[in-house]
């Protein structure tokens, strides 16, 4: 099982402008709060790290498989 610290470090290697995270039952979704103003595109999509194995997946994975119930939002300073 992957913890938040490991997930955050891995996500930072994939997306350099992370400032927020939402924890779900099966994963962490890392994103930049300003990305909501974009319709996708490189650098503006969230990074998802699965708790089960630490694998990074894209947002389509979440839409198809789901991450379970939301646990909490995490502000990253």
PDB file of N, CA, C and O in Angstrom:
ATOM      1  N   UNK A   1       0.852  -1.174   0.000  1.00  0.00           N
ATOM      2  CA  UNK A   1       0.000   0.000   0.000  1.00  0.00           C
ATOM      3  C   UNK A   1       0.903   1.244   0.000  1.00  0.00           C
ATOM      4  O   UNK A   1       1.833   1.351   0.799  1.00  0.00           O
ATOM      5  N   UNK A   2       0.613   2.156  -0.892  1.00  0.00           N
ATOM      6  CA  UNK A   2       1.386   3.382  -1.055  1.00  0.00           C
ATOM      7  C   UNK A   2       0.809   4.480  -0.163  1.00  0.00           C
ATOM      8  O   UNK A   2      -0.407   4.665  -0.111  1.00  0.00           O
ATOM      9  N   UNK A   3       1.683   5.210   0.542  1.00  0.00           N
ATOM     10  CA  UNK A   3       1.215   6.304   1.381  1.00  0.00           C
ATOM     11  C   UNK A   3       1.281   7.631   0.615  1.00  0.00           C
ATOM     12  O   UNK A   3       1.801   7.695  -0.499  1.00  0.00           O
ATOM     13  N   UNK A   4       0.749   8.679   1.232  1.00  0.00           N
ATOM     14  CA  UNK A   4       0.694   9.993   0.593  1.00  0.00           C
ATOM     15  C   UNK A   4       2.077  10.519   0.215  1.00  0.00           C
ATOM     16  O   UNK A   4       2.259  11.039  -0.886  1.00  0.00           O
ATOM     17  N   UNK A   5       3.049  10.389   1.113  1.00  0.00           N
ATOM     18  CA  UNK A   5       4.392  10.908   0.858  1.00  0.00           C
ATOM     19  C   UNK A   5       5.014  10.308  -0.391  1.00  0.00           C
ATOM     20  O   UNK A   5       5.574  11.027  -1.219  1.00  0.00           O
ATOM     21  N   UNK A   6       4.917   8.997  -0.526  1.00  0.00           N
ATOM     22  CA  UNK A   6       5.449   8.328  -1.720  1.00  0.00           C
ATOM     23  C   UNK A   6       4.701   8.794  -2.961  1.00  0.00           C
ATOM     24  O   UNK A   6       5.318   9.106  -3.980  1.00  0.00           O
ATOM     25  N   UNK A   7       3.376   8.841  -2.879  1.00  0.00           N
ATOM     26  CA  UNK A   7       2.558   9.246  -4.025  1.00  0.00           C
ATOM     27  C   UNK A   7       2.896  10.668  -4.467  1.00  0.00           C
ATOM     28  O   UNK A   7       2.999  10.938  -5.663  1.00  0.00           O
ATOM     29  N   UNK A   8       3.067  11.567  -3.519  1.00  0.00           N
ATOM     30  CA  UNK A   8       3.382  12.958  -3.845  1.00  0.00           C
ATOM     31  C   UNK A   8       4.736  13.066  -4.547  1.00  0.00           C
ATOM     32  O   UNK A   8       4.854  13.763  -5.555  1.00  0.00           O
ATOM     33  N   UNK A   9       5.744  12.393  -4.032  1.00  0.00           N
ATOM     34  CA  UNK A   9       7.073  12.435  -4.655  1.00  0.00           C
ATOM     35  C   UNK A   9       7.028  11.899  -6.081  1.00  0.00           C
ATOM     36  O   UNK A   9       7.665  12.456  -6.975  1.00  0.00           O
ATOM     37  N   UNK A  10       6.287  10.835  -6.295  1.00  0.00           N
ATOM     38  CA  UNK A  10       6.173  10.267  -7.646  1.00  0.00           C
ATOM     39  C   UNK A  10       5.414  11.229  -8.556  1.00  0.00           C
ATOM     40  O   UNK A  10       5.814  11.449  -9.699  1.00  0.00           O
ATOM     41  N   UNK A  11       4.332  11.798  -8.058  1.00  0.00           N
ATOM     42  CA  UNK A  11       3.526  12.723  -8.869  1.00  0.00           C
ATOM     43  C   UNK A  11       4.343  13.945  -9.281  1.00  0.00           C
ATOM     44  O   UNK A  11       4.183  14.441 -10.397  1.00  0.00           O
ATOM     45  N   UNK A  12       5.219  14.441  -8.399  1.00  0.00           N
ATOM     46  CA  UNK A  12       6.042  15.610  -8.726  1.00  0.00           C
ATOM     47  C   UNK A  12       6.981  15.337  -9.903  1.00  0.00           C
ATOM     48  O   UNK A  12       7.360  16.265 -10.619  1.00  0.00           O
ATOM     49  N   UNK A  13       7.354  14.085 -10.107  1.00  0.00           N
ATOM     50  CA  UNK A  13       8.226  13.770 -11.245  1.00  0.00           C
ATOM     51  C   UNK A  13       7.442  13.796 -12.558  1.00  0.00           C
ATOM     52  O   UNK A  13       8.035  13.864 -13.635  1.00  0.00           O
ATOM     53  N   UNK A  14       6.122  13.743 -12.469  1.00  0.00           N
ATOM     54  CA  UNK A  14       5.270  13.693 -13.663  1.00  0.00           C
ATOM     55  C   UNK A  14       4.560  15.010 -13.955  1.00  0.00           C
ATOM     56  O   UNK A  14       4.164  15.265 -15.093  1.00  0.00           O
ATOM     57  N   UNK A  15       4.400  15.836 -12.945  1.00  0.00           N
ATOM     58  CA  UNK A  15       3.709  17.125 -13.098  1.00  0.00           C
ATOM     59  C   UNK A  15       4.361  18.115 -12.147  1.00  0.00           C
ATOM     60  O   UNK A  15       4.324  17.923 -10.931  1.00  0.00           O
ATOM     61  N   UNK A  16       4.950  19.155 -12.679  1.00  0.00           N
ATOM     62  CA  UNK A  16       5.752  20.038 -11.833  1.00  0.00           C
ATOM     63  C   UNK A  16       4.994  21.187 -11.173  1.00  0.00           C
ATOM     64  O   UNK A  16       5.567  21.890 -10.341  1.00  0.00           O
ATOM     65  N   UNK A  17       3.749  21.395 -11.511  1.00  0.00           N
ATOM     66  CA  UNK A  17       3.016  22.528 -10.937  1.00  0.00           C
ATOM     67  C   UNK A  17       1.862  22.090 -10.026  1.00  0.00           C
ATOM     68  O   UNK A  17       0.798  22.708 -10.036  1.00  0.00           O
ATOM     69  N   UNK A  18       2.063  21.055  -9.260  1.00  0.00           N
ATOM     70  CA  UNK A  18       1.038  20.531  -8.349  1.00  0.00           C
ATOM     71  C   UNK A  18       0.876  21.473  -7.156  1.00  0.00           C
ATOM     72  O   UNK A  18       1.859  21.882  -6.537  1.00  0.00           O
ATOM     73  N   UNK A  19      -0.378  21.813  -6.841  1.00  0.00           N
ATOM     74  CA  UNK A  19      -0.617  22.595  -5.625  1.00  0.00           C
ATOM     75  C   UNK A  19      -1.799  22.068  -4.806  1.00  0.00           C
ATOM     76  O   UNK A  19      -2.195  22.681  -3.815  1.00  0.00           O
ATOM     77  N   UNK A  20      -2.359  20.927  -5.225  1.00  0.00           N
ATOM     78  CA  UNK A  20      -3.483  20.349  -4.489  1.00  0.00           C
ATOM     79  C   UNK A  20      -3.583  18.852  -4.767  1.00  0.00           C
ATOM     80  O   UNK A  20      -3.040  18.345  -5.749  1.00  0.00           O
ATOM     81  N   UNK A  21      -4.286  18.169  -3.884  1.00  0.00           N
ATOM     82  CA  UNK A  21      -4.471  16.720  -4.016  1.00  0.00           C
ATOM     83  C   UNK A  21      -5.821  16.360  -3.411  1.00  0.00           C
ATOM     84  O   UNK A  21      -6.259  16.967  -2.434  1.00  0.00           O
ATOM     85  N   UNK A  22      -6.461  15.381  -3.995  1.00  0.00           N
ATOM     86  CA  UNK A  22      -7.653  14.795  -3.389  1.00  0.00           C
ATOM     87  C   UNK A  22      -7.368  13.317  -3.169  1.00  0.00           C
ATOM     88  O   UNK A  22      -6.997  12.596  -4.095  1.00  0.00           O
ATOM     89  N   UNK A  23      -7.547  12.880  -1.924  1.00  0.00           N
ATOM     90  CA  UNK A  23      -7.344  11.472  -1.601  1.00  0.00           C
ATOM     91  C   UNK A  23      -8.666  10.731  -1.749  1.00  0.00           C
ATOM     92  O   UNK A  23      -9.708  11.183  -1.275  1.00  0.00           O
ATOM     93  N   UNK A  24      -8.603   9.592  -2.412  1.00  0.00           N
ATOM     94  CA  UNK A  24      -9.746   8.697  -2.578  1.00  0.00           C
ATOM     95  C   UNK A  24      -9.402   7.354  -1.949  1.00  0.00           C
ATOM     96  O   UNK A  24      -8.259   7.133  -1.550  1.00  0.00           O
ATOM     97  N   UNK A  25     -10.357   6.475  -1.859  1.00  0.00           N
ATOM     98  CA  UNK A  25     -10.138   5.158  -1.268  1.00  0.00           C
ATOM     99  C   UNK A  25      -9.007   4.400  -1.960  1.00  0.00           C
ATOM    100  O   UNK A  25      -8.220   3.723  -1.298  1.00  0.00           O
ATOM    101  N   UNK A  26      -8.921   4.510  -3.283  1.00  0.00           N
ATOM    102  CA  UNK A  26      -7.948   3.718  -4.031  1.00  0.00           C
ATOM    103  C   UNK A  26      -6.849   4.528  -4.702  1.00  0.00           C
ATOM    104  O   UNK A  26      -6.070   3.973  -5.476  1.00  0.00           O
ATOM    105  N   UNK A  27      -6.765   5.828  -4.426  1.00  0.00           N
ATOM    106  CA  UNK A  27      -5.701   6.591  -5.061  1.00  0.00           C
ATOM    107  C   UNK A  27      -5.677   8.052  -4.653  1.00  0.00           C
ATOM    108  O   UNK A  27      -6.561   8.547  -3.953  1.00  0.00           O
ATOM    109  N   UNK A  28      -4.623   8.730  -5.120  1.00  0.00           N
ATOM    110  CA  UNK A  28      -4.436  10.156  -4.889  1.00  0.00           C
ATOM    111  C   UNK A  28      -4.476  10.858  -6.237  1.00  0.00           C
ATOM    112  O   UNK A  28      -3.834  10.408  -7.186  1.00  0.00           O
ATOM    113  N   UNK A  29      -5.218  11.952  -6.337  1.00  0.00           N
ATOM    114  CA  UNK A  29      -5.289  12.743  -7.558  1.00  0.00           C
ATOM    115  C   UNK A  29      -4.579  14.070  -7.282  1.00  0.00           C
ATOM    116  O   UNK A  29      -5.022  14.868  -6.456  1.00  0.00           O
ATOM    117  N   UNK A  30      -3.475  14.286  -7.989  1.00  0.00           N
ATOM    118  CA  UNK A  30      -2.675  15.505  -7.829  1.00  0.00           C
ATOM    119  C   UNK A  30      -2.954  16.423  -9.012  1.00  0.00           C
ATOM    120  O   UNK A  30      -3.035  15.971 -10.154  1.00  0.00           O
ATOM    121  N   UNK A  31      -3.099  17.714  -8.729  1.00  0.00           N
ATOM    122  CA  UNK A  31      -3.464  18.660  -9.782  1.00  0.00           C
ATOM    123  C   UNK A  31      -3.054  20.071  -9.390  1.00  0.00           C
ATOM    124  O   UNK A  31      -2.613  20.319  -8.268  1.00  0.00           O
ATOM    125  N   UNK A  32      -3.207  20.984 -10.331  1.00  0.00           N
ATOM    126  CA  UNK A  32      -3.026  22.408 -10.071  1.00  0.00           C
ATOM    127  C   UNK A  32      -4.407  23.033 -10.131  1.00  0.00           C
ATOM    128  O   UNK A  32      -5.149  22.793 -11.083  1.00  0.00           O
ATOM    129  N   UNK A  33      -4.766  23.827  -9.140  1.00  0.00           N
ATOM    130  CA  UNK A  33      -6.113  24.393  -9.071  1.00  0.00           C
ATOM    131  C   UNK A  33      -6.425  25.321 -10.244  1.00  0.00           C
ATOM    132  O   UNK A  33      -7.596  25.550 -10.547  1.00  0.00           O
ATOM    133  N   UNK A  34      -5.415  25.853 -10.899  1.00  0.00           N
ATOM    134  CA  UNK A  34      -5.642  26.720 -12.060  1.00  0.00           C
ATOM    135  C   UNK A  34      -5.906  25.936 -13.343  1.00  0.00           C
ATOM    136  O   UNK A  34      -6.309  26.524 -14.347  1.00  0.00           O
ATOM    137  N   UNK A  35      -5.686  24.620 -13.330  1.00  0.00           N
ATOM    138  CA  UNK A  35      -5.896  23.807 -14.526  1.00  0.00           C
ATOM    139  C   UNK A  35      -7.367  23.695 -14.911  1.00  0.00           C
ATOM    140  O   UNK A  35      -7.678  23.288 -16.031  1.00  0.00           O
ATOM    141  N   UNK A  36      -8.267  24.043 -14.015  1.00  0.00           N
ATOM    142  CA  UNK A  36      -9.690  23.992 -14.318  1.00  0.00           C
ATOM    143  C   UNK A  36     -10.091  24.959 -15.415  1.00  0.00           C
ATOM    144  O   UNK A  36     -11.169  24.830 -15.995  1.00  0.00           O
ATOM    145  N   UNK A  37      -9.232  25.929 -15.707  1.00  0.00           N
ATOM    146  CA  UNK A  37      -9.514  26.905 -16.754  1.00  0.00           C
ATOM    147  C   UNK A  37      -9.142  26.397 -18.146  1.00  0.00           C
ATOM    148  O   UNK A  37      -9.368  27.090 -19.138  1.00  0.00           O
ATOM    149  N   UNK A  38      -8.574  25.195 -18.227  1.00  0.00           N
ATOM    150  CA  UNK A  38      -8.137  24.631 -19.501  1.00  0.00           C
ATOM    151  C   UNK A  38      -9.014  23.449 -19.879  1.00  0.00           C
ATOM    152  O   UNK A  38      -9.611  22.806 -19.016  1.00  0.00           O
ATOM    153  N   UNK A  39      -9.086  23.170 -21.163  1.00  0.00           N
ATOM    154  CA  UNK A  39      -9.845  22.018 -21.654  1.00  0.00           C
ATOM    155  C   UNK A  39      -8.912  20.851 -21.943  1.00  0.00           C
ATOM    156  O   UNK A  39      -9.035  20.216 -22.990  1.00  0.00           O
ATOM    157  N   UNK A  40      -8.000  20.558 -21.059  1.00  0.00           N
ATOM    158  CA  UNK A  40      -7.050  19.469 -21.259  1.00  0.00           C
ATOM    159  C   UNK A  40      -5.781  19.973 -21.899  1.00  0.00           C
ATOM    160  O   UNK A  40      -5.524  21.176 -21.940  1.00  0.00           O
ATOM    161  N   UNK A  41      -5.003  19.062 -22.387  1.00  0.00           N
ATOM    162  CA  UNK A  41      -3.740  19.422 -23.011  1.00  0.00           C
ATOM    163  C   UNK A  41      -2.566  19.117 -22.107  1.00  0.00           C
ATOM    164  O   UNK A  41      -2.719  18.925 -20.901  1.00  0.00           O
ATOM    165  N   UNK A  42      -1.413  19.076 -22.702  1.00  0.00           N
ATOM    166  CA  UNK A  42      -0.196  18.725 -21.976  1.00  0.00           C
ATOM    167  C   UNK A  42       0.028  19.652 -20.784  1.00  0.00           C
ATOM    168  O   UNK A  42      -0.058  20.874 -20.906  1.00  0.00           O
ATOM    169  N   UNK A  43       0.313  19.060 -19.645  1.00  0.00           N
ATOM    170  CA  UNK A  43       0.604  19.828 -18.451  1.00  0.00           C
ATOM    171  C   UNK A  43      -0.604  20.259 -17.640  1.00  0.00           C
ATOM    172  O   UNK A  43      -0.441  20.763 -16.529  1.00  0.00           O
ATOM    173  N   UNK A  44      -1.803  20.079 -18.156  1.00  0.00           N
ATOM    174  CA  UNK A  44      -2.998  20.561 -17.458  1.00  0.00           C
ATOM    175  C   UNK A  44      -3.903  19.441 -16.954  1.00  0.00           C
ATOM    176  O   UNK A  44      -4.978  19.715 -16.420  1.00  0.00           O
ATOM    177  N   UNK A  45      -3.498  18.216 -17.111  1.00  0.00           N
ATOM    178  CA  UNK A  45      -4.312  17.105 -16.644  1.00  0.00           C
ATOM    179  C   UNK A  45      -3.793  16.617 -15.296  1.00  0.00           C
ATOM    180  O   UNK A  45      -2.598  16.733 -15.022  1.00  0.00           O
ATOM    181  N   UNK A  46      -4.657  16.080 -14.457  1.00  0.00           N
ATOM    182  CA  UNK A  46      -4.217  15.594 -13.152  1.00  0.00           C
ATOM    183  C   UNK A  46      -3.358  14.334 -13.276  1.00  0.00           C
ATOM    184  O   UNK A  46      -3.391  13.635 -14.288  1.00  0.00           O
ATOM    185  N   UNK A  47      -2.601  14.069 -12.231  1.00  0.00           N
ATOM    186  CA  UNK A  47      -1.813  12.846 -12.123  1.00  0.00           C
ATOM    187  C   UNK A  47      -2.449  12.007 -11.028  1.00  0.00           C
ATOM    188  O   UNK A  47      -2.707  12.502  -9.932  1.00  0.00           O
ATOM    189  N   UNK A  48      -2.699  10.749 -11.320  1.00  0.00           N
ATOM    190  CA  UNK A  48      -3.314   9.847 -10.350  1.00  0.00           C
ATOM    191  C   UNK A  48      -2.306   8.767  -9.981  1.00  0.00           C
ATOM    192  O   UNK A  48      -1.736   8.113 -10.854  1.00  0.00           O
ATOM    193  N   UNK A  49      -2.095   8.588  -8.695  1.00  0.00           N
ATOM    194  CA  UNK A  49      -1.221   7.537  -8.186  1.00  0.00           C
ATOM    195  C   UNK A  49      -2.087   6.548  -7.404  1.00  0.00           C
ATOM    196  O   UNK A  49      -2.745   6.917  -6.431  1.00  0.00           O
ATOM    197  N   UNK A  50      -2.078   5.300  -7.841  1.00  0.00           N
ATOM    198  CA  UNK A  50      -2.884   4.276  -7.182  1.00  0.00           C
ATOM    199  C   UNK A  50      -2.253   3.849  -5.863  1.00  0.00           C
ATOM    200  O   UNK A  50      -1.042   3.640  -5.792  1.00  0.00           O
ATOM    201  N   UNK A  51      -3.058   3.720  -4.831  1.00  0.00           N
ATOM    202  CA  UNK A  51      -2.568   3.307  -3.520  1.00  0.00           C
ATOM    203  C   UNK A  51      -2.090   1.858  -3.524  1.00  0.00           C
ATOM    204  O   UNK A  51      -1.130   1.517  -2.833  1.00  0.00           O
ATOM    205  N   UNK A  52      -2.743   1.024  -4.284  1.00  0.00           N
ATOM    206  CA  UNK A  52      -2.454  -0.403  -4.285  1.00  0.00           C
ATOM    207  C   UNK A  52      -1.008  -0.724  -4.659  1.00  0.00           C
ATOM    208  O   UNK A  52      -0.370  -1.576  -4.041  1.00  0.00           O
ATOM    209  N   UNK A  53      -0.496  -0.021  -5.693  1.00  0.00           N
ATOM    210  CA  UNK A  53       0.816  -0.394  -6.217  1.00  0.00           C
ATOM    211  C   UNK A  53       1.710   0.796  -6.588  1.00  0.00           C
ATOM    212  O   UNK A  53       2.835   0.595  -7.045  1.00  0.00           O
ATOM    213  N   UNK A  54       1.236   2.013  -6.402  1.00  0.00           N
ATOM    214  CA  UNK A  54       2.032   3.193  -6.730  1.00  0.00           C
ATOM    215  C   UNK A  54       2.086   3.516  -8.208  1.00  0.00           C
ATOM    216  O   UNK A  54       2.842   4.394  -8.623  1.00  0.00           O
ATOM    217  N   UNK A  55       1.308   2.829  -8.995  1.00  0.00           N
ATOM    218  CA  UNK A  55       1.294   3.061 -10.438  1.00  0.00           C
ATOM    219  C   UNK A  55       0.630   4.394 -10.758  1.00  0.00           C
ATOM    220  O   UNK A  55      -0.404   4.741 -10.187  1.00  0.00           O
ATOM    221  N   UNK A  56       1.243   5.138 -11.681  1.00  0.00           N
ATOM    222  CA  UNK A  56       0.651   6.385 -12.159  1.00  0.00           C
ATOM    223  C   UNK A  56      -0.282   6.064 -13.314  1.00  0.00           C
ATOM    224  O   UNK A  56       0.090   5.340 -14.238  1.00  0.00           O
ATOM    225  N   UNK A  57      -1.486   6.598 -13.263  1.00  0.00           N
ATOM    226  CA  UNK A  57      -2.465   6.378 -14.325  1.00  0.00           C
ATOM    227  C   UNK A  57      -3.041   7.720 -14.751  1.00  0.00           C
ATOM    228  O   UNK A  57      -2.911   8.715 -14.037  1.00  0.00           O
ATOM    229  N   UNK A  58      -3.674   7.744 -15.910  1.00  0.00           N
ATOM    230  CA  UNK A  58      -4.258   8.998 -16.391  1.00  0.00           C
ATOM    231  C   UNK A  58      -5.711   9.120 -15.942  1.00  0.00           C
ATOM    232  O   UNK A  58      -6.275   8.205 -15.342  1.00  0.00           O
ATOM    233  N   UNK A  59      -6.293  10.263 -16.246  1.00  0.00           N
ATOM    234  CA  UNK A  59      -7.647  10.536 -15.770  1.00  0.00           C
ATOM    235  C   UNK A  59      -8.695   9.617 -16.411  1.00  0.00           C
ATOM    236  O   UNK A  59      -9.747   9.365 -15.823  1.00  0.00           O
ATOM    237  N   UNK A  60      -8.404   9.126 -17.602  1.00  0.00           N
ATOM    238  CA  UNK A  60      -9.315   8.181 -18.247  1.00  0.00           C
ATOM    239  C   UNK A  60      -9.460   6.923 -17.396  1.00  0.00           C
ATOM    240  O   UNK A  60     -10.553   6.366 -17.295  1.00  0.00           O
ATOM    241  N   UNK A  61      -8.375   6.476 -16.787  1.00  0.00           N
ATOM    242  CA  UNK A  61      -8.427   5.322 -15.882  1.00  0.00           C
ATOM    243  C   UNK A  61      -9.474   5.560 -14.796  1.00  0.00           C
ATOM    244  O   UNK A  61     -10.276   4.676 -14.496  1.00  0.00           O
ATOM    245  N   UNK A  62      -9.463   6.752 -14.214  1.00  0.00           N
ATOM    246  CA  UNK A  62     -10.419   7.088 -13.166  1.00  0.00           C
ATOM    247  C   UNK A  62     -11.847   7.044 -13.689  1.00  0.00           C
ATOM    248  O   UNK A  62     -12.747   6.557 -13.004  1.00  0.00           O
ATOM    249  N   UNK A  63     -12.055   7.546 -14.888  1.00  0.00           N
ATOM    250  CA  UNK A  63     -13.405   7.572 -15.449  1.00  0.00           C
ATOM    251  C   UNK A  63     -13.929   6.152 -15.698  1.00  0.00           C
ATOM    252  O   UNK A  63     -15.120   5.892 -15.530  1.00  0.00           O
ATOM    253  N   UNK A  64     -13.056   5.254 -16.091  1.00  0.00           N
ATOM    254  CA  UNK A  64     -13.464   3.879 -16.396  1.00  0.00           C
ATOM    255  C   UNK A  64     -13.547   3.018 -15.129  1.00  0.00           C
ATOM    256  O   UNK A  64     -14.518   2.285 -14.941  1.00  0.00           O
ATOM    257  N   UNK A  65     -12.536   3.106 -14.268  1.00  0.00           N
ATOM    258  CA  UNK A  65     -12.425   2.210 -13.116  1.00  0.00           C
ATOM    259  C   UNK A  65     -12.849   2.816 -11.791  1.00  0.00           C
ATOM    260  O   UNK A  65     -13.243   2.092 -10.876  1.00  0.00           O
ATOM    261  N   UNK A  66     -12.775   4.122 -11.678  1.00  0.00           N
ATOM    262  CA  UNK A  66     -13.118   4.796 -10.429  1.00  0.00           C
ATOM    263  C   UNK A  66     -12.056   4.626  -9.361  1.00  0.00           C
ATOM    264  O   UNK A  66     -11.232   3.713  -9.419  1.00  0.00           O
ATOM    265  N   UNK A  67     -12.087   5.507  -8.400  1.00  0.00           N
ATOM    266  CA  UNK A  67     -11.133   5.474  -7.294  1.00  0.00           C
ATOM    267  C   UNK A  67     -11.827   5.300  -5.949  1.00  0.00           C
ATOM    268  O   UNK A  67     -11.180   5.369  -4.904  1.00  0.00           O
ATOM    269  N   UNK A  68     -13.118   5.077  -5.966  1.00  0.00           N
ATOM    270  CA  UNK A  68     -13.858   4.923  -4.717  1.00  0.00           C
ATOM    271  C   UNK A  68     -14.315   6.257  -4.166  1.00  0.00           C
ATOM    272  O   UNK A  68     -14.320   7.270  -4.866  1.00  0.00           O
ATOM    273  N   UNK A  69     -14.690   6.241  -2.925  1.00  0.00           N
ATOM    274  CA  UNK A  69     -15.196   7.440  -2.254  1.00  0.00           C
ATOM    275  C   UNK A  69     -14.072   8.429  -1.963  1.00  0.00           C
ATOM    276  O   UNK A  69     -12.936   8.042  -1.686  1.00  0.00           O
ATOM    277  N   UNK A  70     -14.412   9.703  -2.031  1.00  0.00           N
ATOM    278  CA  UNK A  70     -13.467  10.748  -1.669  1.00  0.00           C
ATOM    279  C   UNK A  70     -13.242  10.731  -0.163  1.00  0.00           C
ATOM    280  O   UNK A  70     -14.187  10.619   0.617  1.00  0.00           O
ATOM    281  N   UNK A  71     -11.984  10.845   0.232  1.00  0.00           N
ATOM    282  CA  UNK A  71     -11.647  10.867   1.658  1.00  0.00           C
ATOM    283  C   UNK A  71     -11.417  12.295   2.128  1.00  0.00           C
ATOM    284  O   UNK A  71     -12.039  12.740   3.093  1.00  0.00           O
ATOM    285  N   UNK A  72     -10.510  13.028   1.438  1.00  0.00           N
ATOM    286  CA  UNK A  72     -10.245  14.405   1.855  1.00  0.00           C
ATOM    287  C   UNK A  72      -9.460  15.148   0.784  1.00  0.00           C
ATOM    288  O   UNK A  72      -8.803  14.545  -0.064  1.00  0.00           O
ATOM    289  N   UNK A  73      -9.547  16.476   0.846  1.00  0.00           N
ATOM    290  CA  UNK A  73      -8.723  17.345   0.005  1.00  0.00           C
ATOM    291  C   UNK A  73      -7.480  17.722   0.785  1.00  0.00           C
ATOM    292  O   UNK A  73      -7.522  17.910   2.001  1.00  0.00           O
ATOM    293  N   UNK A  74      -6.368  17.829   0.063  1.00  0.00           N
ATOM    294  CA  UNK A  74      -5.093  18.160   0.689  1.00  0.00           C
ATOM    295  C   UNK A  74      -4.511  19.352  -0.040  1.00  0.00           C
ATOM    296  O   UNK A  74      -4.269  19.284  -1.245  1.00  0.00           O
ATOM    297  N   UNK A  75      -4.280  20.463   0.685  1.00  0.00           N
ATOM    298  CA  UNK A  75      -3.595  21.624   0.105  1.00  0.00           C
ATOM    299  C   UNK A  75      -2.103  21.380   0.174  1.00  0.00           C
ATOM    300  O   UNK A  75      -1.584  20.922   1.192  1.00  0.00           O
ATOM    301  N   UNK A  76      -1.426  21.684  -0.897  1.00  0.00           N
ATOM    302  CA  UNK A  76       0.034  21.540  -0.955  1.00  0.00           C
ATOM    303  C   UNK A  76       0.631  22.913  -0.979  1.00  0.00           C
ATOM    304  O   UNK A  76       0.319  23.713  -1.862  1.00  0.00           O
ATOM    305  N   UNK A  77       1.469  23.198  -0.044  1.00  0.00           N
ATOM    306  CA  UNK A  77       2.077  24.529   0.054  1.00  0.00           C
ATOM    307  C   UNK A  77       3.441  24.530  -0.578  1.00  0.00           C
ATOM    308  O   UNK A  77       4.113  25.561  -0.596  1.00  0.00           O
TER     309      UNK A  77
END
